[in-house]
Amino acid sequence: MAEREQSNDSARTDVPAIVSLRTRELDIGEGRMQWASTLEQLYCETDVAWPEPRRHFDAEWGGRPFGDLHISTIRADAHTVVRSPAMIQSDSGEGYLVCLVTDGRVEVRQSGRATVVEPGSFALLDCAAPFVFHSPAPFRQVVVRSPREVLTSRLPGRIVEHGTARSIHGDTGAGGLVGRLFVDIADMDAPMSQGAAVSFASSAVDMLATALTEGLLATSAADLHRTEDLTRVQRVIEQNLHDADITLSDIAAAAGMSLRTVHKLFNAEGTTTRAWLYQARLEAARKNLLTTDLSVADVSECAGFRDVSHFSRLFRSTFGSSPGLYRKEHARRGS
């Protein structure tokens, strides 16, 4: 049977911290029911179909949180997973899934695109849009679930959307590096503190964003130029988060652009420069709360907030609890 421990670390608040499932220990009907239930609970609402309905379905699943991410390992016989438009209406499924094949091959379809994912390669799926995942034969894979905002804070939303259901090859370049990292994380047996996991997960998502960009996401020279400009501004912001006196004009000047151009870059992504600055500061503060012993006041100052009370109010409205309580809650889960 599946072993479950509740966790609030992920975007899906009903997702267990640790799950293991082996269908070989169950009869045909119960094994398939448990498999479908586990996929729905950990990822999003889906339908599962098997090519041979009367044959025993042999599969294993195991997963755990890793910082902001959730890492799963899967070995399974052939089956098909479908997420329909009707399911999205009842279950928004705000995250992304990175499907990294380690043995066999799978086919994925989303947004009018279809691709075959071979061993060492991976594809991105958006749980907020219909998709089909089909394995014609037994396979193994690592699945990384990322909250939407974790990935879109690194890449423009339109770029992420354009990158779904495309195979990112793992034989060379950034795709291979990030693929090996995800496999190593999935295979890791040694315990890791919550703070260390948050830091490594953040670095892993940075690498994933680089691999997606390198893969083939820019549809034109103009798109590539805008993405590079936006990334440059975001890096300037991240490098100066500690400076409470920095202005939007200062940021634009450091990036070598006009303030109007910077505003247009962020407006094209459905946000504003100031909103992204505050988002980056709050995220930096959240990471410092989980990875350092700095006081709340020092965390606030390092993230560029002049007033710790103002910082605490913003933090509570964003993450649902005060900075101090947030640190205590996550320390308990990581212990």
VOTIBA-777586 format. One record per residue (C-alpha): x, y, z; residue in one letter; residue number from 0. Coordinates in steps of 0.05 Angstrom, whole numbers, plus 5000, padded with zeros to 4 digits. Layout:
N
+------+------+------+------+-----+
:   px :   py :   pz : type : seq :
+------+------+------+------+-----+
:    X :    Y :    Z :    A : NUM :
...
+------+------+------+------+-----+
***
This chain:
335
+------+------+------+------+-----+
:   px :   py :   pz : type : seq :
+------+------+------+------+-----+
: 5000 : 5000 : 5000 :    M :   0 :
: 5021 : 5072 : 4992 :    A :   1 :
: 5055 : 5102 : 5053 :    E :   2 :
: 5036 : 5175 : 5064 :    R :   3 :
: 5059 : 5231 : 5109 :    E :   4 :
: 5026 : 5299 : 5100 :    Q :   5 :
: 5067 : 5360 : 5080 :    S :   6 :
: 5053 : 5433 : 5065 :    N :   7 :
: 5117 : 5445 : 5026 :    D :   8 :
: 5087 : 5442 : 4957 :    S :   9 :
: 5036 : 5480 : 4916 :    A :  10 :
: 4987 : 5421 : 4922 :    R :  11 :
: 4971 : 5425 : 4996 :    T :  12 :
: 4945 : 5354 : 4999 :    D :  13 :
: 5010 : 5324 : 4972 :    V :  14 :
: 5044 : 5274 : 5019 :    P :  15 :
: 5116 : 5285 : 5039 :    A :  16 :
: 5136 : 5212 : 5026 :    I :  17 :
: 5101 : 5162 : 4983 :    V :  18 :
: 5120 : 5092 : 4961 :    S :  19 :
: 5079 : 5045 : 4920 :    L :  20 :
: 5091 : 4976 : 4890 :    R :  21 :
: 5034 : 4949 : 4850 :    T :  22 :
: 5063 : 4878 : 4846 :    R :  23 :
: 5041 : 4870 : 4918 :    E :  24 :
: 4968 : 4884 : 4899 :    L :  25 :
: 4916 : 4849 : 4857 :    D :  26 :
: 4901 : 4876 : 4787 :    I :  27 :
: 4843 : 4922 : 4806 :    G :  28 :
: 4873 : 4950 : 4869 :    E :  29 :
: 4941 : 4960 : 4838 :    G :  30 :
: 4913 : 5002 : 4781 :    R :  31 :
: 4868 : 5041 : 4828 :    M :  32 :
: 4926 : 5057 : 4875 :    Q :  33 :
: 4970 : 5077 : 4816 :    W :  34 :
: 4918 : 5125 : 4787 :    A :  35 :
: 4904 : 5153 : 4857 :    S :  36 :
: 4977 : 5166 : 4871 :    T :  37 :
: 4989 : 5202 : 4804 :    L :  38 :
: 4928 : 5246 : 4818 :    E :  39 :
: 4948 : 5262 : 4889 :    Q :  40 :
: 5021 : 5278 : 4872 :    L :  41 :
: 5013 : 5313 : 4805 :    Y :  42 :
: 4943 : 5331 : 4781 :    C :  43 :
: 4876 : 5299 : 4763 :    E :  44 :
: 4885 : 5250 : 4705 :    T :  45 :
: 4855 : 5187 : 4673 :    D :  46 :
: 4899 : 5126 : 4665 :    V :  47 :
: 4890 : 5073 : 4610 :    A :  48 :
: 4925 : 5006 : 4603 :    W :  49 :
: 4936 : 4970 : 4536 :    P :  50 :
: 4920 : 4902 : 4566 :    E :  51 :
: 4864 : 4911 : 4617 :    P :  52 :
: 4867 : 4841 : 4645 :    R :  53 :
: 4942 : 4837 : 4653 :    R :  54 :
: 4975 : 4852 : 4719 :    H :  55 :
: 5005 : 4922 : 4720 :    F :  56 :
: 5075 : 4921 : 4749 :    D :  57 :
: 5100 : 4989 : 4772 :    A :  58 :
: 5139 : 5023 : 4828 :    E :  59 :
: 5136 : 5095 : 4850 :    W :  60 :
: 5174 : 5133 : 4904 :    G :  61 :
: 5182 : 5207 : 4918 :    G :  62 :
: 5197 : 5261 : 4968 :    R :  63 :
: 5201 : 5337 : 4973 :    P :  64 :
: 5267 : 5371 : 4958 :    F :  65 :
: 5264 : 5444 : 4976 :    G :  66 :
: 5210 : 5476 : 4933 :    D :  67 :
: 5210 : 5415 : 4886 :    L :  68 :
: 5183 : 5345 : 4891 :    H :  69 :
: 5226 : 5289 : 4862 :    I :  70 :
: 5197 : 5222 : 4841 :    S :  71 :
: 5225 : 5158 : 4811 :    T :  72 :
: 5180 : 5114 : 4769 :    I :  73 :
: 5187 : 5045 : 4738 :    R :  74 :
: 5125 : 5021 : 4703 :    A :  75 :
: 5095 : 4978 : 4649 :    D :  76 :
: 5063 : 5009 : 4588 :    A :  77 :
: 5004 : 5056 : 4602 :    H :  78 :
: 4975 : 5123 : 4581 :    T :  79 :
: 4960 : 5183 : 4625 :    V :  80 :
: 4910 : 5235 : 4599 :    V :  81 :
: 4893 : 5304 : 4629 :    R :  82 :
: 4831 : 5332 : 4596 :    S :  83 :
: 4803 : 5404 : 4594 :    P :  84 :
: 4746 : 5382 : 4640 :    A :  85 :
: 4796 : 5360 : 4693 :    M :  86 :
: 4830 : 5427 : 4692 :    I :  87 :
: 4764 : 5461 : 4709 :    Q :  88 :
: 4758 : 5421 : 4773 :    S :  89 :
: 4833 : 5417 : 4789 :    D :  90 :
: 4875 : 5476 : 4767 :    S :  91 :
: 4942 : 5439 : 4774 :    G :  92 :
: 4986 : 5501 : 4776 :    E :  93 :
: 5053 : 5466 : 4772 :    G :  94 :
: 5100 : 5440 : 4719 :    Y :  95 :
: 5126 : 5369 : 4711 :    L :  96 :
: 5195 : 5353 : 4684 :    V :  97 :
: 5194 : 5281 : 4657 :    C :  98 :
: 5265 : 5255 : 4652 :    L :  99 :
: 5269 : 5186 : 4619 :    V : 100 :
: 5324 : 5140 : 4644 :    T : 101 :
: 5304 : 5076 : 4609 :    D : 102 :
: 5255 : 5061 : 4552 :    G : 103 :
: 5219 : 5116 : 4516 :    R : 104 :
: 5156 : 5157 : 4525 :    V : 105 :
: 5113 : 5202 : 4482 :    E : 106 :
: 5083 : 5267 : 4506 :    V : 107 :
: 5032 : 5314 : 4473 :    R : 108 :
: 5011 : 5384 : 4494 :    Q : 109 :
: 4991 : 5450 : 4461 :    S : 110 :
: 4989 : 5418 : 4392 :    G : 111 :
: 5059 : 5390 : 4398 :    R : 112 :
: 5083 : 5318 : 4405 :    A : 113 :
: 5152 : 5291 : 4420 :    T : 114 :
: 5187 : 5226 : 4437 :    V : 115 :
: 5232 : 5228 : 4499 :    V : 116 :
: 5291 : 5180 : 4496 :    E : 117 :
: 5336 : 5159 : 4554 :    P : 118 :
: 5375 : 5218 : 4583 :    G : 119 :
: 5327 : 5269 : 4554 :    S : 120 :
: 5268 : 5304 : 4587 :    F : 121 :
: 5205 : 5342 : 4569 :    A : 122 :
: 5165 : 5395 : 4606 :    L : 123 :
: 5090 : 5389 : 4618 :    L : 124 :
: 5044 : 5443 : 4644 :    D : 125 :
: 4990 : 5416 : 4691 :    C : 126 :
: 4947 : 5477 : 4676 :    A : 127 :
: 4937 : 5453 : 4604 :    A : 128 :
: 4912 : 5386 : 4574 :    P : 129 :
: 4966 : 5335 : 4559 :    F : 130 :
: 4977 : 5262 : 4541 :    V : 131 :
: 5034 : 5220 : 4568 :    F : 132 :
: 5041 : 5153 : 4533 :    H : 133 :
: 5091 : 5097 : 4547 :    S : 134 :
: 5086 : 5043 : 4494 :    P : 135 :
: 5131 : 4995 : 4533 :    A : 136 :
: 5161 : 4989 : 4603 :    P : 137 :
: 5202 : 5050 : 4623 :    F : 138 :
: 5237 : 5086 : 4680 :    R : 139 :
: 5237 : 5160 : 4693 :    Q : 140 :
: 5250 : 5215 : 4743 :    V : 141 :
: 5194 : 5266 : 4751 :    V : 142 :
: 5207 : 5334 : 4781 :    V : 143 :
: 5146 : 5375 : 4801 :    R : 144 :
: 5158 : 5450 : 4806 :    S : 145 :
: 5108 : 5503 : 4830 :    P : 146 :
: 5090 : 5550 : 4772 :    R : 147 :
: 5120 : 5612 : 4804 :    E : 148 :
: 5187 : 5578 : 4818 :    V : 149 :
: 5199 : 5568 : 4743 :    L : 150 :
: 5165 : 5630 : 4716 :    T : 151 :
: 5206 : 5674 : 4763 :    S : 152 :
: 5267 : 5652 : 4722 :    R : 153 :
: 5237 : 5651 : 4652 :    L : 154 :
: 5183 : 5692 : 4617 :    P : 155 :
: 5116 : 5657 : 4618 :    G : 156 :
: 5110 : 5655 : 4543 :    R : 157 :
: 5178 : 5622 : 4537 :    I : 158 :
: 5159 : 5568 : 4588 :    V : 159 :
: 5093 : 5556 : 4551 :    E : 160 :
: 5129 : 5549 : 4485 :    H : 161 :
: 5176 : 5498 : 4516 :    G : 162 :
: 5125 : 5446 : 4537 :    T : 163 :
: 5122 : 5379 : 4501 :    A : 164 :
: 5191 : 5388 : 4470 :    R : 165 :
: 5247 : 5339 : 4481 :    S : 166 :
: 5308 : 5370 : 4513 :    I : 167 :
: 5366 : 5324 : 4495 :    H : 168 :
: 5411 : 5301 : 4550 :    G : 169 :
: 5472 : 5278 : 4510 :    D : 170 :
: 5505 : 5347 : 4508 :    T : 171 :
: 5501 : 5417 : 4537 :    G : 172 :
: 5459 : 5443 : 4594 :    A : 173 :
: 5405 : 5390 : 4583 :    G : 174 :
: 5454 : 5334 : 4600 :    G : 175 :
: 5480 : 5371 : 4661 :    L : 176 :
: 5412 : 5385 : 4692 :    V : 177 :
: 5388 : 5315 : 4675 :    G : 178 :
: 5445 : 5283 : 4712 :    R : 179 :
: 5433 : 5329 : 4771 :    L : 180 :
: 5360 : 5309 : 4777 :    F : 181 :
: 5378 : 5235 : 4773 :    V : 182 :
: 5431 : 5245 : 4828 :    D : 183 :
: 5380 : 5280 : 4872 :    I : 184 :
: 5329 : 5225 : 4861 :    A : 185 :
: 5381 : 5171 : 4879 :    D : 186 :
: 5408 : 5208 : 4940 :    M : 187 :
: 5402 : 5168 : 5004 :    D : 188 :
: 5440 : 5213 : 5052 :    A : 189 :
: 5397 : 5261 : 5093 :    P : 190 :
: 5400 : 5335 : 5077 :    M : 191 :
: 5376 : 5393 : 5119 :    S : 192 :
: 5317 : 5434 : 5097 :    Q : 193 :
: 5360 : 5495 : 5086 :    G : 194 :
: 5410 : 5457 : 5042 :    A : 195 :
: 5353 : 5426 : 5002 :    A : 196 :
: 5323 : 5495 : 4989 :    V : 197 :
: 5390 : 5522 : 4964 :    S : 198 :
: 5405 : 5462 : 4919 :    F : 199 :
: 5333 : 5461 : 4892 :    A : 200 :
: 5339 : 5535 : 4874 :    S : 201 :
: 5404 : 5522 : 4837 :    S : 202 :
: 5373 : 5462 : 4802 :    A : 203 :
: 5315 : 5506 : 4776 :    V : 204 :
: 5365 : 5558 : 4752 :    D : 205 :
: 5400 : 5503 : 4712 :    M : 206 :
: 5333 : 5478 : 4686 :    L : 207 :
: 5315 : 5548 : 4661 :    A : 208 :
: 5382 : 5552 : 4626 :    T : 209 :
: 5372 : 5484 : 4593 :    A : 210 :
: 5302 : 5503 : 4570 :    L : 211 :
: 5327 : 5568 : 4540 :    T : 212 :
: 5386 : 5534 : 4506 :    E : 213 :
: 5341 : 5478 : 4481 :    G : 214 :
: 5299 : 5514 : 4429 :    L : 215 :
: 5251 : 5560 : 4464 :    L : 216 :
: 5265 : 5625 : 4428 :    A : 217 :
: 5219 : 5626 : 4367 :    T : 218 :
: 5254 : 5685 : 4334 :    S : 219 :
: 5314 : 5730 : 4340 :    A : 220 :
: 5268 : 5784 : 4369 :    A : 221 :
: 5242 : 5736 : 4423 :    D : 222 :
: 5313 : 5715 : 4440 :    L : 223 :
: 5334 : 5788 : 4445 :    H : 224 :
: 5276 : 5805 : 4492 :    R : 225 :
: 5290 : 5744 : 4535 :    T : 226 :
: 5363 : 5762 : 4541 :    E : 227 :
: 5345 : 5834 : 4559 :    D : 228 :
: 5295 : 5812 : 4612 :    L : 229 :
: 5345 : 5762 : 4641 :    T : 230 :
: 5397 : 5817 : 4645 :    R : 231 :
: 5350 : 5863 : 4684 :    V : 232 :
: 5330 : 5806 : 4730 :    Q : 233 :
: 5403 : 5792 : 4745 :    R : 234 :
: 5416 : 5865 : 4761 :    V : 235 :
: 5357 : 5863 : 4810 :    I : 236 :
: 5381 : 5799 : 4843 :    E : 237 :
: 5451 : 5827 : 4851 :    Q : 238 :
: 5425 : 5890 : 4886 :    N : 239 :
: 5369 : 5863 : 4930 :    L : 240 :
: 5406 : 5884 : 4993 :    H : 241 :
: 5406 : 5957 : 4971 :    D : 242 :
: 5342 : 5988 : 5000 :    A : 243 :
: 5358 : 6054 : 4965 :    D : 244 :
: 5364 : 6027 : 4894 :    I : 245 :
: 5312 : 6057 : 4847 :    T : 246 :
: 5281 : 6030 : 4784 :    L : 247 :
: 5321 : 6082 : 4745 :    S : 248 :
: 5384 : 6055 : 4777 :    D : 249 :
: 5366 : 5984 : 4756 :    I : 250 :
: 5353 : 6006 : 4684 :    A : 251 :
: 5418 : 6044 : 4681 :    A : 252 :
: 5458 : 5985 : 4709 :    A : 253 :
: 5426 : 5941 : 4655 :    A : 254 :
: 5444 : 5991 : 4601 :    G : 255 :
: 5371 : 6007 : 4582 :    M : 256 :
: 5321 : 6062 : 4589 :    S : 257 :
: 5270 : 6057 : 4645 :    L : 258 :
: 5214 : 6055 : 4593 :    R : 259 :
: 5246 : 5995 : 4559 :    T : 260 :
: 5252 : 5958 : 4626 :    V : 261 :
: 5179 : 5972 : 4642 :    H : 262 :
: 5158 : 5945 : 4573 :    K : 263 :
: 5198 : 5881 : 4585 :    L : 264 :
: 5161 : 5865 : 4649 :    F : 265 :
: 5093 : 5889 : 4624 :    N : 266 :
: 5099 : 5839 : 4567 :    A : 267 :
: 5103 : 5784 : 4620 :    E : 268 :
: 5041 : 5808 : 4656 :    G : 269 :
: 5076 : 5841 : 4714 :    T : 270 :
: 5113 : 5905 : 4732 :    T : 271 :
: 5186 : 5919 : 4749 :    T : 272 :
: 5168 : 5939 : 4820 :    R : 273 :
: 5126 : 5877 : 4831 :    A : 274 :
: 5182 : 5832 : 4806 :    W : 275 :
: 5232 : 5869 : 4851 :    L : 276 :
: 5188 : 5856 : 4912 :    Y : 277 :
: 5177 : 5784 : 4891 :    Q : 278 :
: 5253 : 5774 : 4886 :    A : 279 :
: 5264 : 5806 : 4954 :    R : 280 :
: 5212 : 5763 : 4988 :    L : 281 :
: 5241 : 5700 : 4955 :    E : 282 :
: 5311 : 5718 : 4978 :    A : 283 :
: 5285 : 5730 : 5049 :    A : 284 :
: 5248 : 5663 : 5048 :    R : 285 :
: 5312 : 5626 : 5028 :    K : 286 :
: 5352 : 5662 : 5082 :    N : 287 :
: 5301 : 5643 : 5134 :    L : 288 :
: 5309 : 5570 : 5115 :    L : 289 :
: 5384 : 5567 : 5103 :    T : 290 :
: 5414 : 5614 : 5155 :    T : 291 :
: 5408 : 5632 : 5229 :    D : 292 :
: 5401 : 5706 : 5215 :    L : 293 :
: 5349 : 5742 : 5256 :    S : 294 :
: 5285 : 5764 : 5222 :    V : 295 :
: 5310 : 5836 : 5225 :    A : 296 :
: 5375 : 5817 : 5191 :    D : 297 :
: 5338 : 5776 : 5139 :    V : 298 :
: 5294 : 5836 : 5125 :    S : 299 :
: 5355 : 5882 : 5118 :    E : 300 :
: 5392 : 5833 : 5072 :    C : 301 :
: 5332 : 5830 : 5026 :    A : 302 :
: 5330 : 5906 : 5020 :    G : 303 :
: 5271 : 5923 : 5066 :    F : 304 :
: 5280 : 5985 : 5109 :    R : 305 :
: 5224 : 5968 : 5158 :    D : 306 :
: 5220 : 5899 : 5189 :    V : 307 :
: 5147 : 5909 : 5205 :    S : 308 :
: 5132 : 5924 : 5132 :    H : 309 :
: 5172 : 5864 : 5112 :    F : 310 :
: 5135 : 5819 : 5160 :    S : 311 :
: 5067 : 5842 : 5134 :    R : 312 :
: 5088 : 5830 : 5061 :    L : 313 :
: 5117 : 5762 : 5079 :    F : 314 :
: 5054 : 5740 : 5116 :    R : 315 :
: 5009 : 5762 : 5058 :    S : 316 :
: 5053 : 5724 : 5008 :    T : 317 :
: 5070 : 5660 : 5046 :    F : 318 :
: 5012 : 5655 : 5095 :    G : 319 :
: 5051 : 5662 : 5161 :    S : 320 :
: 5099 : 5708 : 5195 :    S : 321 :
: 5174 : 5701 : 5180 :    P : 322 :
: 5189 : 5672 : 5248 :    G : 323 :
: 5132 : 5622 : 5246 :    L : 324 :
: 5149 : 5602 : 5174 :    Y : 325 :
: 5220 : 5585 : 5196 :    R : 326 :
: 5196 : 5544 : 5256 :    K : 327 :
: 5145 : 5505 : 5215 :    E : 328 :
: 5196 : 5486 : 5162 :    H : 329 :
: 5248 : 5470 : 5214 :    A : 330 :
: 5199 : 5419 : 5244 :    R : 331 :
: 5185 : 5387 : 5176 :    R : 332 :
: 5259 : 5382 : 5161 :    G : 333 :
: 5278 : 5351 : 5228 :    S : 334 :
+------+------+------+------+-----+
***
